[in-house]
Amino acid sequence: MTPLGADVEAISRANIERVASLLQPHVRRTPVVDVAGRDVDVPCDVVTLKLELFQVAGSFKPRGAFTNLLTRAVPPAGVVAASGGNHGAAVAYAAMRLNVPAKIFVPTISSAAKVDRIRRCGADLVQTGDRYADALRESEIWAARSGAMPIHAFDQVETILGQATLGRELAAQAPDLDTILLAVGGGGLIAGVAAWYAGDTRIVGVEPEAAPTLTAALGAGRPVDAPAGGIAADSLAPRRVGELVYPLARSYVDRVVLVPDDAIRRAQRALWESLRIVAEPGGAAALAALQCGAYVPAAGERVGVVISGGNTTAVTFET
């Protein structure tokens, strides 16, 4: 495969199509389901849920992880990644499937479910620091020392192109959507999906009030540090959005709304009680925006919501 490019211009529909063909043997085409709005307590007759929590490794992240491994020259030292948890699990999974050594750095806030996934994939796991930024710093030191190839969780062309294949897939599955709501952490997913739609469909970002990374960037006119807390801190709190993410969001994201932690918990409960879907906090955040009124659709508006991850131990089963 010819090089994809190193800047935002490479995040094009043509390259997304190329990447989608490469990924086809390695990731799942996750389902969509149309749900009566009353069943999940949202003000729509019907809401379309893209169930990306059914992706391999439990979130959308393997799309970007496999793209990196399939389009870049991997050195003998293997790969290294920093993650709140889901990206680490994705890189560990992709590396296991492709027989590549992997070292994953995660902060101490990473959930037990995500840490367990990484370990079960056979990666060398290091827990360090309180937040993603701490793990990222340690991963960069390791990459320089070992020669391992770093795979960034969101601010990398290959990562964004991989996540963009979700947009391509959803456009084929639900072509009549007016609006798509996506949770935002570092912004790789929303940047990729927005790049695919390129203004053809309204894209709305959803962030926890305690981690307003894209909100802060759009307000400042550039990526800036923001608070990094809240219930979804292991997936939606990297402190700032990516440098590649920002111009795509500025061009193609209609708006960003904020939701409180209580609304995210309520969305998790609604998904479980109505659909028996177990979403992690970050995975349920986009639905929370509809439930709490942070985003109010117009009459007849066709709304899609990406349920982006399910790596949680929120539900246990008796034996």
Short mmCIF file of the C-alpha atoms (twelve columns), coordinates in Angstrom:
data_MODEL
# 
_entry.id   MODEL 
# 
loop_
_atom_site.group_PDB 
_atom_site.id 
_atom_site.type_symbol 
_atom_site.label_atom_id 
_atom_site.label_alt_id 
_atom_site.label_comp_id 
_atom_site.label_asym_id 
_atom_site.label_seq_id 
_atom_site.Cartn_x 
_atom_site.Cartn_y 
_atom_site.Cartn_z 
_atom_site.pdbx_PDB_model_num 
ATOM 1   C CA . MET A 1   0.000   0.000   0.000  1 
ATOM 2   C CA . THR A 2   1.300   3.462   -0.844 1 
ATOM 3   C CA . PRO A 3   1.798   5.839   2.089  1 
ATOM 4   C CA . LEU A 4   -1.368  7.418   3.443  1 
ATOM 5   C CA . GLY A 5   0.262   10.766  4.182  1 
ATOM 6   C CA . ALA A 6   1.206   12.523  7.376  1 
ATOM 7   C CA . ASP A 7   -1.183  15.454  7.664  1 
ATOM 8   C CA . VAL A 8   -4.874  16.249  7.749  1 
ATOM 9   C CA . GLU A 9   -5.118  16.327  3.932  1 
ATOM 10  C CA . ALA A 10  -4.594  12.549  3.967  1 
ATOM 11  C CA . ILE A 11  -7.851  12.074  5.871  1 
ATOM 12  C CA . SER A 12  -9.933  11.861  2.710  1 
ATOM 13  C CA . ARG A 13  -12.778 9.675   1.524  1 
ATOM 14  C CA . ALA A 14  -10.438 7.987   -0.931 1 
ATOM 15  C CA . ASN A 15  -8.037  6.964   1.835  1 
ATOM 16  C CA . ILE A 16  -10.917 5.945   4.110  1 
ATOM 17  C CA . GLU A 17  -12.144 3.624   1.342  1 
ATOM 18  C CA . ARG A 18  -8.661  2.130   1.001  1 
ATOM 19  C CA . VAL A 19  -8.396  1.552   4.717  1 
ATOM 20  C CA . ALA A 20  -11.860 -0.002  4.908  1 
ATOM 21  C CA . SER A 21  -10.797 -2.652  2.390  1 
ATOM 22  C CA . LEU A 22  -7.708  -3.451  4.461  1 
ATOM 23  C CA . LEU A 23  -9.691  -3.700  7.695  1 
ATOM 24  C CA . GLN A 24  -12.451 -5.937  6.378  1 
ATOM 25  C CA . PRO A 25  -10.857 -9.258  7.472  1 
ATOM 26  C CA . HIS A 26  -9.916  -7.921  10.896 1 
ATOM 27  C CA . VAL A 27  -12.850 -5.948  12.325 1 
ATOM 28  C CA . ARG A 28  -16.595 -6.474  12.602 1 
ATOM 29  C CA . ARG A 29  -19.308 -4.658  10.702 1 
ATOM 30  C CA . THR A 30  -21.188 -3.719  13.833 1 
ATOM 31  C CA . PRO A 31  -24.987 -3.578  13.743 1 
ATOM 32  C CA . VAL A 32  -27.414 -0.706  13.925 1 
ATOM 33  C CA . VAL A 33  -30.776 -0.955  15.628 1 
ATOM 34  C CA . ASP A 34  -33.747 1.388   15.408 1 
ATOM 35  C CA . VAL A 35  -35.269 1.918   18.845 1 
ATOM 36  C CA . ALA A 36  -38.492 3.670   19.798 1 
ATOM 37  C CA . GLY A 37  -37.488 6.884   21.529 1 
ATOM 38  C CA . ARG A 38  -39.832 6.193   24.452 1 
ATOM 39  C CA . ASP A 39  -37.955 2.960   25.169 1 
ATOM 40  C CA . VAL A 40  -34.752 4.847   25.967 1 
ATOM 41  C CA . ASP A 41  -36.437 8.052   27.174 1 
ATOM 42  C CA . VAL A 42  -35.374 10.359  24.336 1 
ATOM 43  C CA . PRO A 43  -37.522 12.932  22.466 1 
ATOM 44  C CA . CYS A 44  -37.500 11.153  19.088 1 
ATOM 45  C CA . ASP A 45  -40.035 8.792   17.579 1 
ATOM 46  C CA . VAL A 46  -37.116 6.557   16.635 1 
ATOM 47  C CA . VAL A 47  -33.403 6.749   17.388 1 
ATOM 48  C CA . THR A 48  -30.813 4.738   15.444 1 
ATOM 49  C CA . LEU A 49  -28.095 3.230   17.612 1 
ATOM 50  C CA . LYS A 50  -24.774 2.186   16.071 1 
ATOM 51  C CA . LEU A 51  -23.635 -0.619  18.382 1 
ATOM 52  C CA . GLU A 52  -19.874 -0.268  18.158 1 
ATOM 53  C CA . LEU A 53  -19.472 -1.793  21.601 1 
ATOM 54  C CA . PHE A 54  -19.853 -5.110  19.726 1 
ATOM 55  C CA . GLN A 55  -16.587 -4.417  17.899 1 
ATOM 56  C CA . VAL A 56  -13.620 -6.711  18.562 1 
ATOM 57  C CA . ALA A 57  -11.930 -5.669  21.826 1 
ATOM 58  C CA . GLY A 58  -15.142 -3.996  22.976 1 
ATOM 59  C CA . SER A 59  -14.950 -0.534  21.369 1 
ATOM 60  C CA . PHE A 60  -14.398 1.325   18.088 1 
ATOM 61  C CA . LYS A 61  -10.652 1.546   18.730 1 
ATOM 62  C CA . PRO A 62  -9.483  -1.577  16.792 1 
ATOM 63  C CA . ARG A 63  -10.312 0.229   13.561 1 
ATOM 64  C CA . GLY A 64  -7.469  2.656   14.198 1 
ATOM 65  C CA . ALA A 65  -5.166  0.087   15.793 1 
ATOM 66  C CA . PHE A 66  -5.323  -2.315  12.840 1 
ATOM 67  C CA . THR A 67  -4.908  0.554   10.381 1 
ATOM 68  C CA . ASN A 68  -1.603  1.468   12.019 1 
ATOM 69  C CA . LEU A 69  -0.324  -2.092  12.009 1 
ATOM 70  C CA . LEU A 70  -1.411  -2.787  8.433  1 
ATOM 71  C CA . THR A 71  -0.111  0.408   6.806  1 
ATOM 72  C CA . ARG A 72  3.128   1.158   8.665  1 
ATOM 73  C CA . ALA A 73  6.439   -0.675  8.827  1 
ATOM 74  C CA . VAL A 74  6.508   -2.341  12.246 1 
ATOM 75  C CA . PRO A 75  10.036  -2.670  13.695 1 
ATOM 76  C CA . PRO A 76  11.296  -5.816  15.449 1 
ATOM 77  C CA . ALA A 77  10.695  -4.084  18.805 1 
ATOM 78  C CA . GLY A 78  6.983   -4.066  18.028 1 
ATOM 79  C CA . VAL A 79  4.558   -1.339  19.018 1 
ATOM 80  C CA . VAL A 80  3.862   0.839   22.034 1 
ATOM 81  C CA . ALA A 81  0.719   2.734   22.981 1 
ATOM 82  C CA . ALA A 82  -0.620  4.901   25.770 1 
ATOM 83  C CA . SER A 83  -4.278  4.676   26.585 1 
ATOM 84  C CA . GLY A 84  -7.017  5.263   29.090 1 
ATOM 85  C CA . GLY A 85  -7.871  1.637   28.370 1 
ATOM 86  C CA . ASN A 86  -9.804  1.068   25.136 1 
ATOM 87  C CA . HIS A 87  -7.003  2.054   22.753 1 
ATOM 88  C CA . GLY A 88  -4.606  -0.100  24.727 1 
ATOM 89  C CA . ALA A 89  -6.973  -3.050  24.516 1 
ATOM 90  C CA . ALA A 90  -7.355  -2.471  20.775 1 
ATOM 91  C CA . VAL A 91  -3.616  -2.259  20.099 1 
ATOM 92  C CA . ALA A 92  -3.005  -5.322  22.276 1 
ATOM 93  C CA . TYR A 93  -5.687  -7.252  20.384 1 
ATOM 94  C CA . ALA A 94  -4.449  -6.207  16.934 1 
ATOM 95  C CA . ALA A 95  -0.849  -6.979  17.880 1 
ATOM 96  C CA . MET A 96  -1.854  -10.411 19.163 1 
ATOM 97  C CA . ARG A 97  -3.721  -11.210 15.924 1 
ATOM 98  C CA . LEU A 98  -0.790  -10.055 13.783 1 
ATOM 99  C CA . ASN A 99  1.931   -11.599 15.994 1 
ATOM 100 C CA . VAL A 100 3.549   -8.299  16.916 1 
ATOM 101 C CA . PRO A 101 5.060   -7.496  20.351 1 
ATOM 102 C CA . ALA A 102 3.136   -4.775  22.186 1 
ATOM 103 C CA . LYS A 103 3.779   -2.681  25.278 1 
ATOM 104 C CA . ILE A 104 0.836   -0.723  26.660 1 
ATOM 105 C CA . PHE A 105 0.941   2.107   29.203 1 
ATOM 106 C CA . VAL A 106 -2.271  2.981   31.058 1 
ATOM 107 C CA . PRO A 107 -3.006  5.267   34.019 1 
ATOM 108 C CA . THR A 108 -4.192  3.981   37.354 1 
ATOM 109 C CA . ILE A 109 -7.757  5.170   36.608 1 
ATOM 110 C CA . SER A 110 -8.154  2.572   33.845 1 
ATOM 111 C CA . SER A 111 -11.049 0.262   34.591 1 
ATOM 112 C CA . ALA A 112 -10.428 -3.307  35.658 1 
ATOM 113 C CA . ALA A 113 -12.292 -4.540  32.568 1 
ATOM 114 C CA . LYS A 114 -9.914  -2.709  30.228 1 
ATOM 115 C CA . VAL A 115 -6.795  -3.733  32.106 1 
ATOM 116 C CA . ASP A 116 -7.970  -7.346  32.002 1 
ATOM 117 C CA . ARG A 117 -8.550  -7.200  28.233 1 
ATOM 118 C CA . ILE A 118 -5.020  -5.901  27.664 1 
ATOM 119 C CA . ARG A 119 -3.493  -8.628  29.808 1 
ATOM 120 C CA . ARG A 120 -5.526  -11.374 28.149 1 
ATOM 121 C CA . CYS A 121 -4.159  -10.302 24.766 1 
ATOM 122 C CA . GLY A 122 -0.633  -10.944 25.999 1 
ATOM 123 C CA . ALA A 123 0.677   -7.375  25.859 1 
ATOM 124 C CA . ASP A 124 3.262   -6.091  28.310 1 
ATOM 125 C CA . LEU A 125 1.149   -3.808  30.516 1 
ATOM 126 C CA . VAL A 126 2.454   -0.911  32.603 1 
ATOM 127 C CA . GLN A 127 0.149   1.101   34.882 1 
ATOM 128 C CA . THR A 128 1.618   4.509   35.635 1 
ATOM 129 C CA . GLY A 129 0.393   7.917   36.775 1 
ATOM 130 C CA . ASP A 130 -3.106  9.176   37.417 1 
ATOM 131 C CA . ARG A 131 -4.176  10.255  33.928 1 
ATOM 132 C CA . TYR A 132 -3.705  9.504   30.226 1 
ATOM 133 C CA . ALA A 133 -1.100  12.271  29.901 1 
ATOM 134 C CA . ASP A 134 1.117   10.449  32.412 1 
ATOM 135 C CA . ALA A 135 0.878   7.188   30.482 1 
ATOM 136 C CA . LEU A 136 1.577   9.004   27.208 1 
ATOM 137 C CA . ARG A 137 4.757   10.548  28.584 1 
ATOM 138 C CA . GLU A 138 6.055   7.166   29.741 1 
ATOM 139 C CA . SER A 139 5.160   5.537   26.422 1 
ATOM 140 C CA . GLU A 140 7.157   8.190   24.544 1 
ATOM 141 C CA . ILE A 141 10.189  7.504   26.736 1 
ATOM 142 C CA . TRP A 142 9.860   3.786   26.024 1 
ATOM 143 C CA . ALA A 143 9.500   4.338   22.263 1 
ATOM 144 C CA . ALA A 144 12.694  6.408   22.187 1 
ATOM 145 C CA . ARG A 145 14.578  3.834   24.264 1 
ATOM 146 C CA . SER A 146 13.357  0.650   22.586 1 
ATOM 147 C CA . GLY A 147 12.695  1.599   18.981 1 
ATOM 148 C CA . ALA A 148 9.098   0.396   19.241 1 
ATOM 149 C CA . MET A 149 6.584   2.038   16.901 1 
ATOM 150 C CA . PRO A 150 4.210   4.381   18.776 1 
ATOM 151 C CA . ILE A 151 0.522   4.180   17.942 1 
ATOM 152 C CA . HIS A 152 -1.254  7.308   19.119 1 
ATOM 153 C CA . ALA A 153 -4.753  6.933   20.498 1 
ATOM 154 C CA . PHE A 154 -6.231  9.771   18.443 1 
ATOM 155 C CA . ASP A 155 -3.766  12.305  17.007 1 
ATOM 156 C CA . GLN A 156 -2.421  10.312  14.071 1 
ATOM 157 C CA . VAL A 157 -3.515  10.049  10.458 1 
ATOM 158 C CA . GLU A 158 -3.728  6.260   10.466 1 
ATOM 159 C CA . THR A 159 -5.720  6.218   13.685 1 
ATOM 160 C CA . ILE A 160 -8.236  8.786   12.433 1 
ATOM 161 C CA . LEU A 161 -8.595  7.023   9.075  1 
ATOM 162 C CA . GLY A 162 -9.358  3.768   10.845 1 
ATOM 163 C CA . GLN A 163 -12.008 5.364   13.055 1 
ATOM 164 C CA . ALA A 164 -13.454 7.074   9.972  1 
ATOM 165 C CA . THR A 165 -14.479 3.679   8.605  1 
ATOM 166 C CA . LEU A 166 -17.222 3.692   11.228 1 
ATOM 167 C CA . GLY A 167 -18.720 6.704   9.464  1 
ATOM 168 C CA . ARG A 168 -18.491 4.989   6.089  1 
ATOM 169 C CA . GLU A 169 -20.187 1.917   7.528  1 
ATOM 170 C CA . LEU A 170 -22.959 3.860   9.257  1 
ATOM 171 C CA . ALA A 171 -23.675 5.880   6.110  1 
ATOM 172 C CA . ALA A 172 -24.363 2.622   4.265  1 
ATOM 173 C CA . GLN A 173 -26.459 1.139   7.078  1 
ATOM 174 C CA . ALA A 174 -28.529 4.239   7.849  1 
ATOM 175 C CA . PRO A 175 -28.294 6.596   4.861  1 
ATOM 176 C CA . ASP A 176 -31.146 8.902   5.869  1 
ATOM 177 C CA . LEU A 177 -29.824 10.225  9.173  1 
ATOM 178 C CA . ASP A 178 -29.980 13.976  9.682  1 
ATOM 179 C CA . THR A 179 -27.758 14.048  12.776 1 
ATOM 180 C CA . ILE A 180 -25.178 11.792  14.410 1 
ATOM 181 C CA . LEU A 181 -24.150 12.152  18.050 1 
ATOM 182 C CA . LEU A 182 -20.707 10.897  19.121 1 
ATOM 183 C CA . ALA A 183 -18.808 11.053  22.401 1 
ATOM 184 C CA . VAL A 184 -15.536 12.995  22.343 1 
ATOM 185 C CA . GLY A 185 -12.308 12.291  24.205 1 
ATOM 186 C CA . GLY A 186 -9.186  13.020  22.206 1 
ATOM 187 C CA . GLY A 187 -11.381 13.348  19.151 1 
ATOM 188 C CA . GLY A 188 -10.153 10.620  16.815 1 
ATOM 189 C CA . LEU A 189 -13.615 9.127   16.337 1 
ATOM 190 C CA . ILE A 190 -15.518 12.348  15.751 1 
ATOM 191 C CA . ALA A 191 -12.769 13.675  13.468 1 
ATOM 192 C CA . GLY A 192 -12.836 10.533  11.348 1 
ATOM 193 C CA . VAL A 193 -16.614 10.281  11.136 1 
ATOM 194 C CA . ALA A 194 -16.915 13.999  10.390 1 
ATOM 195 C CA . ALA A 195 -14.289 13.676  7.654  1 
ATOM 196 C CA . TRP A 196 -16.289 10.899  5.996  1 
ATOM 197 C CA . TYR A 197 -19.562 12.847  6.007  1 
ATOM 198 C CA . ALA A 198 -17.796 16.144  5.169  1 
ATOM 199 C CA . GLY A 199 -20.822 18.262  6.002  1 
ATOM 200 C CA . ASP A 200 -23.449 16.010  4.397  1 
ATOM 201 C CA . THR A 201 -24.875 15.073  7.823  1 
ATOM 202 C CA . ARG A 202 -24.938 17.096  11.043 1 
ATOM 203 C CA . ILE A 203 -22.242 15.870  13.459 1 
ATOM 204 C CA . VAL A 204 -22.660 16.686  17.155 1 
ATOM 205 C CA . GLY A 205 -19.980 16.020  19.740 1 
ATOM 206 C CA . VAL A 206 -20.862 15.068  23.298 1 
ATOM 207 C CA . GLU A 207 -18.452 15.597  26.186 1 
ATOM 208 C CA . PRO A 208 -18.690 15.134  29.945 1 
ATOM 209 C CA . GLU A 209 -18.916 18.417  31.809 1 
ATOM 210 C CA . ALA A 210 -15.821 17.294  33.719 1 
ATOM 211 C CA . ALA A 211 -13.748 16.789  30.537 1 
ATOM 212 C CA . PRO A 212 -14.631 19.466  27.933 1 
ATOM 213 C CA . THR A 213 -11.637 18.975  25.631 1 
ATOM 214 C CA . LEU A 214 -13.176 19.878  22.265 1 
ATOM 215 C CA . THR A 215 -15.356 22.573  23.814 1 
ATOM 216 C CA . ALA A 216 -12.231 24.228  25.205 1 
ATOM 217 C CA . ALA A 217 -10.390 23.930  21.885 1 
ATOM 218 C CA . LEU A 218 -13.197 25.456  19.852 1 
ATOM 219 C CA . GLY A 219 -13.498 28.276  22.365 1 
ATOM 220 C CA . ALA A 220 -9.764  29.010  22.271 1 
ATOM 221 C CA . GLY A 221 -9.335  28.545  18.533 1 
ATOM 222 C CA . ARG A 222 -6.782  25.768  19.052 1 
ATOM 223 C CA . PRO A 223 -6.228  22.650  21.193 1 
ATOM 224 C CA . VAL A 224 -5.707  23.661  24.828 1 
ATOM 225 C CA . ASP A 225 -5.571  21.831  28.139 1 
ATOM 226 C CA . ALA A 226 -8.941  21.213  29.776 1 
ATOM 227 C CA . PRO A 227 -10.081 19.485  32.969 1 
ATOM 228 C CA . ALA A 228 -9.773  15.698  32.791 1 
ATOM 229 C CA . GLY A 229 -12.155 14.167  35.283 1 
ATOM 230 C CA . GLY A 230 -15.556 12.606  35.700 1 
ATOM 231 C CA . ILE A 231 -17.118 9.175   35.446 1 
ATOM 232 C CA . ALA A 232 -15.786 8.608   31.906 1 
ATOM 233 C CA . ALA A 233 -12.227 9.762   32.617 1 
ATOM 234 C CA . ASP A 234 -10.703 6.485   31.418 1 
ATOM 235 C CA . SER A 235 -12.046 7.052   27.896 1 
ATOM 236 C CA . LEU A 236 -13.090 10.691  27.456 1 
ATOM 237 C CA . ALA A 237 -10.492 12.702  29.370 1 
ATOM 238 C CA . PRO A 238 -7.117  12.984  27.600 1 
ATOM 239 C CA . ARG A 239 -6.769  16.674  28.649 1 
ATOM 240 C CA . ARG A 240 -6.712  18.076  25.096 1 
ATOM 241 C CA . VAL A 241 -7.890  17.130  21.612 1 
ATOM 242 C CA . GLY A 242 -5.384  16.299  18.907 1 
ATOM 243 C CA . GLU A 243 -3.725  18.787  16.562 1 
ATOM 244 C CA . LEU A 244 -5.019  16.786  13.578 1 
ATOM 245 C CA . VAL A 245 -8.450  16.452  15.173 1 
ATOM 246 C CA . TYR A 246 -9.032  20.160  15.669 1 
ATOM 247 C CA . PRO A 247 -9.182  21.372  12.025 1 
ATOM 248 C CA . LEU A 248 -11.542 18.540  11.072 1 
ATOM 249 C CA . ALA A 249 -13.806 19.306  14.024 1 
ATOM 250 C CA . ARG A 250 -13.734 23.027  13.263 1 
ATOM 251 C CA . SER A 251 -14.727 22.350  9.646  1 
ATOM 252 C CA . TYR A 252 -17.293 19.593  10.003 1 
ATOM 253 C CA . VAL A 253 -18.647 19.363  13.574 1 
ATOM 254 C CA . ASP A 254 -21.866 21.349  13.941 1 
ATOM 255 C CA . ARG A 255 -21.612 21.799  17.708 1 
ATOM 256 C CA . VAL A 256 -20.416 20.209  20.947 1 
ATOM 257 C CA . VAL A 257 -22.653 19.754  23.982 1 
ATOM 258 C CA . LEU A 258 -21.820 18.892  27.579 1 
ATOM 259 C CA . VAL A 259 -23.483 16.296  29.818 1 
ATOM 260 C CA . PRO A 260 -23.189 15.718  33.576 1 
ATOM 261 C CA . ASP A 261 -22.057 12.428  35.055 1 
ATOM 262 C CA . ASP A 262 -25.558 11.687  36.383 1 
ATOM 263 C CA . ALA A 263 -26.908 11.846  32.825 1 
ATOM 264 C CA . ILE A 264 -24.269 9.380   31.652 1 
ATOM 265 C CA . ARG A 265 -25.228 6.960   34.425 1 
ATOM 266 C CA . ARG A 266 -28.880 7.315   33.449 1 
ATOM 267 C CA . ALA A 267 -28.038 6.516   29.828 1 
ATOM 268 C CA . GLN A 268 -26.132 3.408   30.884 1 
ATOM 269 C CA . ARG A 269 -29.151 2.243   32.876 1 
ATOM 270 C CA . ALA A 270 -31.547 2.932   29.992 1 
ATOM 271 C CA . LEU A 271 -29.472 0.890   27.565 1 
ATOM 272 C CA . TRP A 272 -29.370 -2.012  29.994 1 
ATOM 273 C CA . GLU A 273 -33.006 -1.904  31.054 1 
ATOM 274 C CA . SER A 274 -34.439 -1.483  27.547 1 
ATOM 275 C CA . LEU A 275 -31.988 -3.375  25.347 1 
ATOM 276 C CA . ARG A 276 -29.790 -5.412  27.685 1 
ATOM 277 C CA . ILE A 277 -26.800 -3.516  26.276 1 
ATOM 278 C CA . VAL A 278 -23.915 -2.951  28.686 1 
ATOM 279 C CA . ALA A 279 -22.204 0.297   27.712 1 
ATOM 280 C CA . GLU A 280 -19.284 1.844   29.557 1 
ATOM 281 C CA . PRO A 281 -19.717 5.491   30.635 1 
ATOM 282 C CA . GLY A 282 -17.911 6.875   27.597 1 
ATOM 283 C CA . GLY A 283 -19.923 4.575   25.361 1 
ATOM 284 C CA . ALA A 284 -23.230 5.878   26.713 1 
ATOM 285 C CA . ALA A 285 -22.363 9.587   26.794 1 
ATOM 286 C CA . ALA A 286 -23.795 10.383  23.357 1 
ATOM 287 C CA . LEU A 287 -27.194 8.954   24.303 1 
ATOM 288 C CA . ALA A 288 -27.088 10.985  27.517 1 
ATOM 289 C CA . ALA A 289 -27.152 14.179  25.456 1 
ATOM 290 C CA . LEU A 290 -30.563 13.268  24.050 1 
ATOM 291 C CA . GLN A 291 -31.949 12.137  27.370 1 
ATOM 292 C CA . CYS A 292 -30.950 15.190  29.392 1 
ATOM 293 C CA . GLY A 293 -31.799 17.772  26.743 1 
ATOM 294 C CA . ALA A 294 -28.238 18.854  25.964 1 
ATOM 295 C CA . TYR A 295 -29.191 18.168  22.354 1 
ATOM 296 C CA . VAL A 296 -32.852 18.669  21.386 1 
ATOM 297 C CA . PRO A 297 -33.782 17.364  17.938 1 
ATOM 298 C CA . ALA A 298 -36.308 19.108  15.738 1 
ATOM 299 C CA . ALA A 299 -39.642 17.480  14.977 1 
ATOM 300 C CA . GLY A 300 -39.090 14.613  12.574 1 
ATOM 301 C CA . GLU A 301 -35.290 14.811  12.794 1 
ATOM 302 C CA . ARG A 302 -33.634 11.434  12.207 1 
ATOM 303 C CA . VAL A 303 -30.963 10.968  14.834 1 
ATOM 304 C CA . GLY A 304 -28.187 8.401   15.085 1 
ATOM 305 C CA . VAL A 305 -26.189 7.740   18.246 1 
ATOM 306 C CA . VAL A 306 -22.893 5.854   18.369 1 
ATOM 307 C CA . ILE A 307 -22.623 3.564   21.398 1 
ATOM 308 C CA . SER A 308 -18.870 3.490   21.243 1 
ATOM 309 C CA . GLY A 309 -17.696 1.033   23.892 1 
ATOM 310 C CA . GLY A 310 -18.699 -1.628  26.387 1 
ATOM 311 C CA . ASN A 311 -15.578 -2.366  28.418 1 
ATOM 312 C CA . THR A 312 -17.022 -2.231  31.909 1 
ATOM 313 C CA . THR A 313 -17.807 -4.480  34.839 1 
ATOM 314 C CA . ALA A 314 -21.007 -2.559  35.568 1 
ATOM 315 C CA . VAL A 315 -23.053 -5.764  35.200 1 
ATOM 316 C CA . THR A 316 -22.151 -9.011  36.930 1 
ATOM 317 C CA . PHE A 317 -23.767 -12.410 36.572 1 
ATOM 318 C CA . GLU A 318 -24.603 -14.969 39.208 1 
ATOM 319 C CA . THR A 319 -23.230 -18.464 38.801 1 
# 
